Amino acid sequence: MQIIKINFLVSGFISFMTDNHSEIHLVSFNVPYPANYGGVIDVFYKIKALNDIGIQINLHCFNYSDRESIEELEKYCKSVTLYPRLLKRTFFFSTKPFIVRSRSNKQLLKNLGKDNLPILFEGLHTTYFLKELSEKRNRNIVVRTHNIEHKYYFKLADAEKNIFRKMYLYSEGLKLKHYQKILKSDISVAAITKNDQDYFSLLNPDTHFVPAFHSFKKINSKVGFGDYILYHGDLSVSENVKAAIFIAKNICSKVDHKFIFAGRNPNKRLYDLSKKNNNIKIITNPGDDEMNEIIQNAHINLLLTFQDTGIKLKLINSLFNGRFCIANTTMVKNSGLESLCIVKDSWKEIINEIEKLIVTPLELSEINKREQILLKNVNNELSAQKLINLLFK
């Protein structure tokens, strides 16, 4: 099977660069390597893109779990500083959200206060010292919003079965809804979707759309036919579990074609359903290369979500690597990528579309169309320049 690889030719010259305007602080909610889930994927490839256009980055990361390796990050950053996340039980009773209060290490404030360089805060999570830093000096600060966080937490609460975790998620959502008013400060906001831009513009008029950063520089889709229908993602996250179970119950059980569910830590409920449908295969914790190969070899990628917040990086991944993409409206609305997907919302419509596409080869003309639209809408170099314009305005 021939693999079509089309290099992006980024037109125009990325204007920038003076010696005085080439260094920033970037504060990340987590160590952004390995880049193996949505939020850190955006941060890691943002760091690489900024480095590519000559920006020196002083990276500040909150370190927890097992993400202590910084050697890869040091290739792209002037400095990397790790801070422990303060996981104190008393913070659950704080008026500030736990995801913010637990990232209130005073050493970060001290380090950011040593100079007047622009600061890029990644997510509301990292903004505990935002007001203090924005009021003390006249310095450029940008907050990158990865989500409308309180809506995200409310949706997680709705999908959660454990009553205690449901209560925590709902409480955190209420705190985040109140806390987001901090974005009214004299700062800029870089929203990850156009929907989020519309929302945050009501809080801060200086809000701009900066698309998600990602790992892809060329289209790797294969022409012709694939071998199965795919749903992929973090299969332990309630949002993805809900979509996967919907597919298994309403689609897999009603057609004869082979389905693969691939991703991190599959939920037990999905395994139980796979035993009832002999056309379902589950691939657990594939590495990046394996996942890309799984996406490439699928004939149809099913891109369904019931949560309308943030960017779905699986959409970008599937369009760069996969063949046909069937998505629901919630997945693609205002993404600029709607025309590259077949948009269907009911399971009956999805099944009808599967039966049409399963006998249809992906043509080179469709890959060429993707190249043009993806270049315009999710281009790392152009997104990096947008951030630079905000950080050094």
Order of alpha helices (4+ residues) and beta strands (2+ residues): beta-beta-alpha-beta-alpha-beta-alpha-alpha-beta-alpha-beta-alpha-alpha-beta-alpha-beta-beta-beta-alpha-beta-alpha-beta-alpha-beta-alpha-beta-alpha-beta-alpha-alpha-alpha
